[in-house]
Amino acid sequence: MALFKRKTVGKPGEWFFNVETGTVEEGPQSPGKDRMGPYASREEAAQALETARERTSEWENDPRWRDRDGGRDGGDDTGRG
């Protein structure tokens, strides 16, 4: 048992998605490593994984974030490395 337990406090109306249990929580009830959010509504929190999938797909297909050579040379994409 920890001697000092940090209490996590959220703002009223904040919703989170718990990735361990797959449930929506009002307020930050679980550890930060297990939750996504905050979201403005229960519905937004329930769609957290789908929203993350969509954003990841957009980022992966955004030419501004693509490496010139797919990152094979270990350098950055500034041409210096």
Legacy VTK file of the C-alpha trace (Angstrom):
# vtk DataFile Version 3.0
C-alpha trace
ASCII
DATASET POLYDATA
POINTS 81 float
0.000 0.000 0.000
1.314 3.414 -0.930
1.959 5.852 1.855
0.881 8.793 -0.231
-1.898 8.232 -2.673
-2.521 11.000 -5.167
-6.210 11.676 -5.647
-7.172 12.324 -9.239
-9.758 15.066 -9.503
-11.552 16.097 -12.668
-13.906 18.840 -13.662
-17.662 18.260 -13.632
-18.946 17.019 -16.973
-15.680 15.421 -18.107
-15.939 11.941 -19.581
-13.190 9.390 -20.120
-12.833 6.066 -21.900
-11.097 3.331 -19.914
-9.006 1.278 -22.363
-8.536 -1.577 -19.872
-12.217 -2.170 -19.153
-13.731 -0.697 -22.322
-16.092 1.440 -20.274
-16.974 5.122 -20.127
-16.316 6.915 -16.839
-17.566 10.229 -15.570
-14.518 11.953 -14.174
-11.039 10.444 -14.046
-11.766 7.333 -11.996
-8.940 5.172 -13.321
-5.169 5.758 -13.648
-4.082 8.045 -16.484
-2.317 5.184 -18.285
-5.667 3.401 -18.641
-7.849 6.223 -19.905
-8.448 8.470 -22.888
-9.993 11.891 -22.525
-11.406 14.092 -21.299
-14.375 14.285 -23.649
-17.289 16.697 -23.479
-19.976 13.997 -23.515
-20.563 10.341 -22.730
-21.139 9.705 -26.445
-17.788 11.220 -27.444
-16.008 9.124 -24.819
-17.759 5.975 -26.057
-16.346 6.664 -29.543
-12.790 7.286 -28.274
-11.199 4.287 -29.994
-12.892 4.989 -33.320
-11.862 8.656 -33.113
-8.268 7.578 -32.410
-8.326 5.159 -35.381
-9.597 7.888 -37.699
-6.987 10.400 -36.522
-4.184 7.870 -36.830
-5.259 7.061 -40.378
-5.363 10.758 -41.272
-1.872 11.314 -39.834
-0.425 8.233 -41.534
-1.755 9.440 -44.885
-0.798 13.104 -44.448
2.110 13.858 -46.805
3.454 16.458 -44.367
4.230 13.657 -41.887
5.678 11.146 -44.334
9.384 10.334 -44.336
11.000 10.674 -47.748
12.329 7.123 -47.629
9.995 5.577 -45.082
12.472 6.201 -42.264
14.914 3.527 -43.457
18.069 5.631 -43.086
17.346 6.606 -39.480
17.702 10.312 -40.235
15.172 13.063 -40.099
13.342 14.250 -43.196
15.190 17.557 -43.442
17.712 16.051 -45.823
20.500 16.374 -43.269
20.392 13.031 -41.905
LINES 1 82
81 0 1 2 3 4 5 6 7 8 9 10 11 12 13 14 15 16 17 18 19 20 21 22 23 24 25 26 27 28 29 30 31 32 33 34 35 36 37 38 39 40 41 42 43 44 45 46 47 48 49 50 51 52 53 54 55 56 57 58 59 60 61 62 63 64 65 66 67 68 69 70 71 72 73 74 75 76 77 78 79 80
